[in-house]
Amino acid sequence: MRVNRAWLGLVVLALPTLLVAMDATALLLALPQLSADLGATNVQQLWISDSYGFMVAGLVITMGTLGDRIGRRRLLMIGGAAFAVLSVVAAFAAGPLMLIVVRALLGVAGATLMPSTLALITDMFRDQRQRGQAIAIWATCQFTGGALGPVLAGFLLQHFWWGSVFLAAVPAMAVLLLAGPILLPEFRDDRAGRLDPASVALSLVAVLSMVYGIKQLTVESVPVVPAVALVAGAAVGFVFVRRQLRLETPLLDLRLLGNRPFTAVLVGLVFAGIAMAGTGLLVTQYLQSVLGFSPVASALLFAPMGLGTAAGTMAAPALARRMKQTTAIAGGLVVSALGSLLLVGVGGASALPLVMTGIAVLALGTGPLFALGTGLVVGAVPPERAGSAASMSETSNYFGGSLGFALVGVLAAVVYRGRMDGTSDSLAGAVAAAGRLPAGQGAELLHAAREAFTAGLHVTGVVAAVIFAGLAALILTMRPATRTAPAALPGYEATRS
């Protein structure tokens, strides 16, 4: 494929990536308005926000492998068309149940997009340097879209109704459907066999059970049901792994984990997701509940995290030309650790600038991991398996985010209750209780609650710093056992290993 055509094709792939990422975060601001209009209960609101992510997590592995077998461009076109139609249906949903179902179907369509776009990039850019730049642009669009989503939502909700948030993705999908057949190549593995239905079912049940259990840990006062879901998901996952190792053409090629840099990057994506999601959860709550900013203002003040990641991914290819890829990734993670430590000093008059600087530096350092690490993952497999490798990358990142919300949320809650001597379970509860007390007692309770929540943020900063520092050491030590030729690892430069 000619270079100019490849870069035009990248624009076609990047635009939906940007808009879909914006659409996902924009819904968070639209949720109160649409819930009021549709009369959604608290449980229905939870499913409206989570049903999309559940289906993406459960089906991304299947869709990545399906694209390898039926054609990546074909799957992308099918998913893009479905996403556009379902976005229109969601915008005009007549009730909460209808919106929950449509959001779940949007998740099915969304599961086709990320692994297909990333795998197609490996087909379009065979030159290592150009591929690195293309993946960095793709990752930048993903994180920039997430940061700009609240800005888009604020504009749309100010001038239109809540359904306009869903319609924002339709123009991008229209561009994909019109230009994709012209600019994007088709690639499929003609030697691939049929999908194994049992493997598809096992992967779906395992992932959905574990993601559900992780998410529910943050909202259930008695964690029996989440614990059962986690155990069941782990058991089904074990059966899935055993089956994949026996199949000649598995749904997920777990033998790739024998490649040490490949495994190190996947582990890095999981734990970086834990640190970033957990930190993001605490910081957004801190901005609203401690510093008193509105949800829209908090979203804008939180934007440096997404923009920092985008800047780091764009800088990654230039770093890789000046040093080993492992050194660039590990160095970036050290920067993230330093940014996390800035959160330990948050408090007093300098709280806001220190929070914004901390999350920006933290996010900036993760850029090389997301750009160079993703390139390593998809480049460490033969071209016909790139979709499967891309799905492993996406699944690792999603699992990390889900774990971060659950584990770091629980840790912060434990710190908060300890500082409050068990008199309050949450900052929101303390705010409500303060309103029923005399002015002096209410102010004293609020001050103690905010100090306790800030202590939780400090602990989160320390935990994130430890995670990032540990990942930096892991990346530096998990080098290839032997020198691997560029032909075998096209996305990983042997001279820079």
C-alpha positions as CSV (number, residue, x, y, z in Angstrom):
1,M,0.0,0.0,0.0
2,R,1.4,3.4,-0.9
3,V,2.6,5.6,2.0
4,N,0.1,8.5,1.4
5,R,-2.8,6.1,1.2
6,A,-1.7,4.4,4.4
7,W,-1.6,7.7,6.3
8,L,-5.0,8.7,4.9
9,G,-6.2,5.3,6.0
10,L,-4.9,6.0,9.5
11,V,-7.0,9.2,9.6
12,V,-10.0,7.0,8.8
13,L,-9.1,4.7,11.7
14,A,-8.2,7.5,14.1
15,L,-11.4,9.5,13.7
16,P,-13.8,6.8,15.0
17,T,-11.3,6.0,17.8
18,L,-11.3,9.7,18.9
19,L,-15.1,10.0,18.7
20,V,-15.9,6.7,20.4
21,A,-13.6,7.6,23.2
22,M,-15.2,11.0,23.6
23,D,-18.7,9.3,23.5
24,A,-17.8,6.9,26.3
25,T,-16.7,9.6,28.8
26,A,-19.3,12.1,27.6
27,L,-22.1,9.8,28.8
28,L,-20.9,10.2,32.4
29,L,-22.1,13.8,32.4
30,A,-25.3,13.0,30.4
31,L,-26.3,10.3,32.8
32,P,-28.1,12.5,35.4
33,Q,-30.2,14.3,32.7
34,L,-31.1,11.2,30.7
35,S,-32.0,9.3,34.0
36,A,-34.3,12.1,35.0
37,D,-36.0,12.2,31.6
38,L,-36.4,8.4,31.4
39,G,-37.2,7.9,35.1
40,A,-34.3,5.5,35.6
41,T,-33.7,4.0,39.1
42,N,-30.2,3.9,40.7
43,V,-29.8,0.2,39.6
44,Q,-30.9,1.1,36.0
45,Q,-28.4,4.0,35.9
46,L,-25.7,1.6,36.9
47,W,-26.6,-0.8,34.0
48,I,-26.9,2.1,31.5
49,S,-23.3,3.1,32.3
50,D,-21.9,-0.4,32.7
51,S,-23.6,-2.6,30.1
52,Y,-21.5,-1.2,27.3
53,G,-18.2,-1.9,29.1
54,F,-19.3,-5.3,30.1
55,M,-20.0,-6.4,26.5
56,V,-16.8,-4.9,25.2
57,A,-14.7,-6.7,27.9
58,G,-16.5,-10.0,27.3
59,L,-16.3,-10.0,23.5
60,V,-13.1,-8.1,22.5
61,I,-11.1,-11.4,22.6
62,T,-13.6,-13.1,20.3
63,M,-13.8,-10.1,17.9
64,G,-10.0,-9.8,17.6
65,T,-9.8,-13.4,16.5
66,L,-12.9,-13.2,14.4
67,G,-11.3,-10.3,12.4
68,D,-8.2,-12.4,11.7
69,R,-10.5,-15.1,10.3
70,I,-13.2,-13.3,8.3
71,G,-11.3,-10.1,7.5
72,R,-10.4,-7.2,9.6
73,R,-11.8,-4.5,7.3
74,R,-15.1,-6.5,6.9
75,L,-15.5,-6.8,10.6
76,L,-14.7,-3.1,11.1
77,M,-17.3,-2.1,8.5
78,I,-19.9,-4.3,10.1
79,G,-19.2,-3.0,13.6
80,G,-19.0,0.6,12.4
81,A,-22.4,0.3,10.6
82,A,-24.0,-1.3,13.7
83,F,-22.5,1.3,16.0
84,A,-23.9,4.2,13.9
85,V,-27.4,2.7,13.8
86,L,-27.5,1.8,17.5
87,S,-26.2,5.2,18.4
88,V,-29.3,6.7,16.7
89,V,-31.5,4.3,18.5
90,A,-29.9,5.1,21.8
91,A,-30.4,8.8,21.3
92,F,-34.2,8.3,21.0
93,A,-34.6,5.5,23.6
94,A,-38.1,5.6,25.0
95,G,-37.2,4.1,28.4
96,P,-34.4,2.9,30.7
97,L,-34.8,-0.8,29.8
98,M,-34.6,0.0,26.1
99,L,-31.4,2.1,26.6
100,I,-29.8,-0.6,28.7
101,V,-30.4,-3.2,25.9
102,V,-29.1,-0.8,23.2
103,R,-26.0,0.1,25.2
104,A,-25.2,-3.6,25.5
105,L,-25.6,-4.0,21.8
106,L,-23.4,-1.0,21.3
107,G,-20.8,-2.8,23.4
108,V,-21.0,-5.8,21.0
109,A,-20.3,-3.4,18.1
110,G,-17.7,-1.5,20.0
111,A,-15.8,-4.7,20.7
112,T,-15.1,-4.9,17.0
113,L,-13.5,-1.5,16.7
114,M,-10.3,-1.4,18.8
115,P,-8.7,-4.7,17.9
116,S,-9.7,-4.3,14.2
117,T,-8.2,-0.7,14.0
118,L,-5.0,-1.7,15.8
119,A,-4.5,-4.9,13.7
120,L,-5.1,-3.0,10.4
121,I,-2.4,-0.5,11.4
122,T,0.1,-3.4,11.5
123,D,-1.0,-4.3,8.0
124,M,-0.8,-0.8,6.6
125,F,2.6,0.2,8.1
126,R,5.3,-2.5,7.7
127,D,8.2,0.0,8.3
128,Q,9.0,-0.2,12.1
129,R,9.4,3.6,12.5
130,Q,6.2,4.4,10.6
131,R,4.3,1.8,12.5
132,G,5.5,3.2,15.8
133,Q,4.3,6.7,14.8
134,A,1.0,5.3,13.6
135,I,0.3,3.4,16.8
136,A,1.3,6.5,18.8
137,I,-1.3,8.6,16.9
138,W,-3.9,5.9,17.4
139,A,-3.3,5.8,21.1
140,T,-3.2,9.6,21.3
141,C,-6.7,9.8,19.7
142,Q,-8.0,7.3,22.3
143,F,-6.7,9.2,25.3
144,T,-7.4,12.6,23.9
145,G,-10.9,11.6,23.1
146,G,-11.4,10.4,26.7
147,A,-10.1,13.8,28.0
148,L,-12.2,15.9,25.7
149,G,-15.4,13.8,26.1
150,P,-16.7,15.9,29.1
151,V,-16.0,19.1,27.1
152,L,-18.1,17.8,24.2
153,A,-20.8,16.7,26.6
154,G,-20.9,20.1,28.3
155,F,-21.3,21.8,25.0
156,L,-24.0,19.4,23.7
157,L,-26.0,19.3,26.9
158,Q,-26.0,23.1,27.0
159,H,-27.6,23.4,23.6
160,F,-29.3,20.0,22.9
161,W,-31.0,17.1,24.7
162,W,-29.1,14.2,26.2
163,G,-29.5,12.0,23.1
164,S,-27.1,14.3,21.2
165,V,-24.2,12.7,23.2
166,F,-24.9,9.4,21.4
167,L,-25.3,11.1,18.0
168,A,-21.8,12.6,18.2
169,A,-20.3,9.2,17.1
170,V,-22.5,8.9,14.0
171,P,-20.5,11.3,11.6
172,A,-17.2,9.5,12.5
173,M,-18.8,6.1,11.6
174,A,-20.2,7.6,8.4
175,V,-16.6,8.6,7.3
176,L,-15.4,5.1,8.2
177,L,-18.1,3.4,6.1
178,L,-17.6,5.7,3.1
179,A,-13.8,5.9,3.0
180,G,-12.9,2.6,4.6
181,P,-13.5,0.4,1.6
182,I,-11.3,2.7,-0.5
183,L,-8.4,3.4,1.9
184,L,-8.2,0.4,4.1
185,P,-6.7,-3.0,3.1
186,E,-8.4,-6.2,3.7
187,F,-6.5,-8.9,5.6
188,R,-7.6,-12.4,6.8
189,D,-5.9,-15.6,7.6
190,D,-7.0,-18.0,4.9
191,R,-5.5,-20.9,6.9
192,A,-7.6,-20.2,10.0
193,G,-10.3,-22.7,11.0
194,R,-13.7,-21.9,12.4
195,L,-14.3,-20.2,15.7
196,D,-14.7,-22.7,18.5
197,P,-18.1,-21.9,20.1
198,A,-17.2,-23.5,23.4
199,S,-14.1,-21.2,23.7
200,V,-16.3,-18.2,22.8
201,A,-18.8,-19.1,25.5
202,L,-16.1,-19.8,28.1
203,S,-14.2,-16.5,27.5
204,L,-17.5,-14.5,27.6
205,V,-18.6,-16.1,30.9
206,A,-15.2,-15.9,32.5
207,V,-14.6,-12.2,31.6
208,L,-18.1,-11.1,32.4
209,S,-18.2,-12.9,35.7
210,M,-14.9,-11.4,36.8
211,V,-15.6,-7.9,35.6
212,Y,-19.0,-8.0,37.3
213,G,-17.4,-9.2,40.5
214,I,-14.7,-6.5,40.5
215,K,-17.1,-3.7,39.8
216,Q,-19.6,-4.9,42.4
217,L,-16.9,-5.0,45.1
218,T,-17.1,-1.2,45.2
219,V,-20.8,-1.0,45.7
220,E,-21.8,-4.1,47.8
221,S,-21.7,-3.7,51.6
222,V,-21.7,-7.5,51.9
223,P,-19.3,-8.8,49.2
224,V,-20.7,-12.4,49.0
225,V,-22.2,-12.1,45.5
226,P,-19.1,-10.4,44.0
227,A,-16.9,-13.0,45.6
228,V,-18.9,-15.8,44.2
229,A,-18.8,-14.1,40.7
230,L,-15.0,-13.8,41.0
231,V,-14.5,-17.4,42.0
232,A,-16.8,-18.6,39.3
233,G,-15.1,-16.4,36.7
234,A,-11.7,-17.7,37.7
235,A,-12.8,-21.3,37.5
236,V,-14.3,-20.8,34.1
237,G,-11.2,-19.0,33.1
238,F,-9.1,-21.9,34.1
239,V,-11.1,-24.2,31.9
240,F,-10.8,-21.7,29.1
241,V,-7.0,-21.7,29.4
242,R,-6.8,-25.5,29.5
243,R,-8.9,-25.6,26.3
244,Q,-6.8,-23.0,24.5
245,L,-3.6,-24.9,25.2
246,R,-5.1,-28.1,23.7
247,L,-6.6,-26.6,20.5
248,E,-4.6,-26.5,17.3
249,T,-6.2,-23.1,16.3
250,P,-7.2,-21.6,19.7
251,L,-9.4,-18.5,20.1
252,L,-6.6,-16.9,22.1
253,D,-3.0,-18.1,21.5
254,L,-1.7,-18.2,25.0
255,R,1.6,-19.6,23.8
256,L,2.5,-16.0,23.0
257,L,3.1,-15.5,26.7
258,G,6.3,-17.4,26.3
259,N,7.7,-14.2,24.7
260,R,9.0,-12.4,27.8
261,P,8.7,-8.8,26.5
262,F,5.2,-9.6,25.3
263,T,4.2,-10.8,28.7
264,A,5.9,-7.9,30.5
265,V,4.0,-5.4,28.5
266,L,0.6,-7.1,29.2
267,V,1.4,-7.2,32.9
268,G,2.4,-3.5,32.6
269,L,-0.9,-2.6,30.9
270,V,-2.9,-4.3,33.7
271,F,-1.0,-2.7,36.6
272,A,-0.7,0.7,34.9
273,G,-4.5,0.5,34.4
274,I,-4.9,-0.2,38.1
275,A,-2.8,2.8,39.1
276,M,-4.3,5.2,36.6
277,A,-8.0,4.2,37.2
278,G,-7.6,4.2,41.0
279,T,-5.9,7.5,41.0
280,G,-8.4,9.0,38.6
281,L,-11.3,7.7,40.8
282,L,-9.8,9.4,43.9
283,V,-8.8,12.6,42.2
284,T,-12.2,13.3,40.5
285,Q,-13.9,12.7,43.9
286,Y,-11.4,15.0,45.6
287,L,-12.0,17.8,43.1
288,Q,-15.8,17.6,43.7
289,S,-16.2,16.6,47.3
290,V,-13.2,18.2,49.0
291,L,-12.4,21.2,46.8
292,G,-16.1,21.8,45.9
293,F,-16.0,22.0,42.1
294,S,-19.0,21.1,40.0
295,P,-19.0,17.9,38.0
296,V,-18.3,19.9,34.7
297,A,-15.5,21.9,36.3
298,S,-14.0,18.8,37.8
299,A,-14.1,17.1,34.4
300,L,-12.2,20.0,32.8
301,L,-9.7,20.1,35.7
302,F,-9.1,16.4,35.3
303,A,-8.4,16.7,31.6
304,P,-4.6,17.0,32.1
305,M,-4.6,13.2,32.9
306,G,-5.9,12.3,29.4
307,L,-3.9,15.0,27.7
308,G,-0.8,14.0,29.5
309,T,-1.1,10.4,28.3
310,A,-1.7,11.7,24.8
311,A,1.4,13.8,24.9
312,G,3.4,10.9,26.2
313,T,2.3,8.6,23.4
314,M,3.1,11.2,20.8
315,A,6.6,11.6,22.2
316,A,7.3,7.9,22.5
317,P,8.5,7.3,18.9
318,A,11.0,10.1,19.2
319,L,12.3,8.6,22.5
320,A,12.6,5.1,20.8
321,R,14.9,6.6,18.2
322,R,17.3,7.8,20.9
323,M,17.3,4.9,23.3
324,K,16.2,1.3,23.7
325,Q,12.5,0.8,23.8
326,T,12.7,-1.0,27.1
327,T,14.6,2.0,28.5
328,A,12.0,4.5,27.2
329,I,9.1,2.5,28.7
330,A,10.9,2.0,32.0
331,G,12.0,5.7,32.1
332,G,8.4,6.8,31.5
333,L,7.2,4.6,34.3
334,V,9.7,6.2,36.7
335,V,8.3,9.6,35.7
336,S,4.8,8.3,36.5
337,A,6.0,7.2,39.9
338,L,7.3,10.7,40.6
339,G,4.0,12.2,39.5
340,S,2.2,9.8,41.8
341,L,4.4,11.0,44.7
342,L,3.3,14.6,44.1
343,L,-0.2,13.5,45.2
344,V,1.2,12.6,48.6
345,G,1.7,16.3,49.3
346,V,-1.8,17.4,48.3
347,G,-3.4,19.7,50.9
348,G,-3.9,23.3,51.9
349,A,-3.8,26.2,49.5
350,S,-1.6,24.4,46.9
351,A,-3.9,21.4,46.6
352,L,-5.3,22.2,43.2
353,P,-2.1,23.0,41.3
354,L,-0.4,20.0,43.0
355,V,-3.2,17.6,42.0
356,M,-3.2,18.8,38.4
357,T,0.6,18.7,38.1
358,G,0.6,15.2,39.7
359,I,-1.9,13.6,37.4
360,A,-0.4,15.3,34.3
361,V,3.1,14.0,35.1
362,L,1.8,10.6,36.1
363,A,-0.1,10.3,32.8
364,L,2.8,11.7,30.7
365,G,5.1,8.9,31.9
366,T,2.6,6.1,30.8
367,G,2.7,7.3,27.2
368,P,5.7,5.1,26.1
369,L,4.1,2.0,27.7
370,F,0.9,2.5,25.8
371,A,2.5,3.4,22.4
372,L,5.8,1.4,22.3
373,G,4.3,-1.5,24.4
374,T,1.3,-1.8,22.2
375,G,3.5,-1.8,19.2
376,L,5.6,-4.6,20.7
377,V,2.5,-6.7,21.5
378,V,1.0,-6.5,18.0
379,G,4.4,-6.8,16.3
380,A,5.4,-9.9,18.3
381,V,3.1,-12.1,16.3
382,P,2.7,-13.1,12.6
383,P,0.5,-10.7,10.7
384,E,-2.4,-13.2,10.6
385,R,-2.6,-13.2,14.4
386,A,-2.4,-9.4,14.9
387,G,-6.1,-9.2,15.8
388,S,-5.7,-11.8,18.5
389,A,-2.7,-9.9,20.0
390,A,-4.5,-6.6,19.8
391,S,-7.4,-8.1,21.7
392,M,-5.1,-9.3,24.5
393,S,-3.7,-5.8,24.7
394,E,-7.2,-4.2,25.0
395,T,-8.4,-6.8,27.5
396,S,-5.3,-6.2,29.7
397,N,-6.0,-2.5,29.7
398,Y,-9.7,-2.9,30.5
399,F,-9.1,-5.4,33.3
400,G,-6.5,-3.1,34.8
401,G,-9.0,-0.2,34.8
402,S,-11.8,-2.4,36.4
403,L,-9.4,-3.6,39.1
404,G,-8.2,-0.1,39.8
405,F,-11.7,1.2,40.5
406,A,-12.4,-1.8,42.8
407,L,-9.1,-2.3,44.6
408,V,-8.0,1.3,45.1
409,G,-11.6,2.3,45.9
410,V,-11.7,-0.3,48.7
411,L,-8.3,0.7,50.0
412,A,-9.3,4.4,50.1
413,A,-12.5,3.5,51.9
414,V,-10.5,1.5,54.5
415,V,-8.2,4.5,55.1
416,Y,-11.2,6.9,55.3
417,R,-13.1,4.7,57.9
418,G,-9.9,4.3,59.9
419,R,-9.3,8.0,60.1
420,M,-13.0,8.6,61.0
421,D,-12.8,5.9,63.7
422,G,-15.8,4.1,62.1
423,T,-18.2,7.1,62.6
424,S,-18.6,7.6,58.8
425,D,-18.5,5.2,55.9
426,S,-18.1,7.7,53.1
427,L,-17.5,11.4,52.4
428,A,-20.8,11.7,50.8
429,G,-22.5,10.3,53.9
430,A,-20.6,12.8,56.0
431,V,-21.8,15.7,53.8
432,A,-25.4,14.5,54.2
433,A,-25.0,14.1,58.0
434,A,-23.4,17.5,58.4
435,G,-26.5,19.1,56.9
436,R,-28.6,17.8,59.7
437,L,-26.3,19.0,62.5
438,P,-25.9,22.4,64.1
439,A,-23.5,24.7,62.1
440,G,-20.5,24.2,64.3
441,Q,-20.8,20.5,64.6
442,G,-21.5,20.1,60.9
443,A,-18.4,22.2,60.0
444,E,-16.3,20.1,62.3
445,L,-17.6,16.8,60.8
446,L,-17.0,18.1,57.2
447,H,-13.4,19.1,58.1
448,A,-12.6,15.7,59.6
449,A,-14.2,13.9,56.7
450,R,-12.3,15.9,54.1
451,E,-9.0,15.3,55.9
452,A,-9.8,11.6,56.1
453,F,-10.5,11.5,52.3
454,T,-7.3,13.4,51.6
455,A,-5.4,10.8,53.6
456,G,-6.9,8.2,51.3
457,L,-5.6,10.1,48.3
458,H,-2.1,10.3,49.9
459,V,-2.1,6.5,50.3
460,T,-3.3,6.1,46.7
461,G,-0.4,8.2,45.5
462,V,2.1,6.0,47.4
463,V,0.5,2.8,46.0
464,A,0.6,4.1,42.5
465,A,4.2,5.1,42.9
466,V,5.1,1.6,44.1
467,I,3.2,0.1,41.1
468,F,4.9,2.2,38.5
469,A,8.4,1.7,40.1
470,G,7.8,-2.0,40.1
471,L,6.7,-2.0,36.5
472,A,9.8,-0.1,35.5
473,A,12.0,-2.8,37.1
474,L,9.9,-5.5,35.4
475,I,10.2,-4.0,32.0
476,L,14.0,-3.7,32.3
477,T,14.5,-7.3,33.5
478,M,12.0,-9.0,31.1
479,R,14.2,-8.7,28.0
480,P,14.2,-11.4,25.4
481,A,16.1,-14.5,26.4
482,T,17.8,-14.5,23.0
483,R,18.2,-11.9,20.3
484,T,15.2,-12.0,18.1
485,A,15.4,-11.0,14.4
486,P,13.2,-8.1,13.2
487,A,11.4,-10.5,10.8
488,A,10.1,-12.4,13.8
489,L,9.3,-9.4,15.9
490,P,8.5,-6.7,13.4
491,G,7.4,-4.2,16.0
492,Y,10.3,-4.7,18.3
493,E,13.8,-3.6,17.2
494,A,16.3,-6.3,18.0
495,T,19.1,-3.7,18.2
496,R,17.1,-1.8,20.9
497,S,16.1,-4.8,23.0
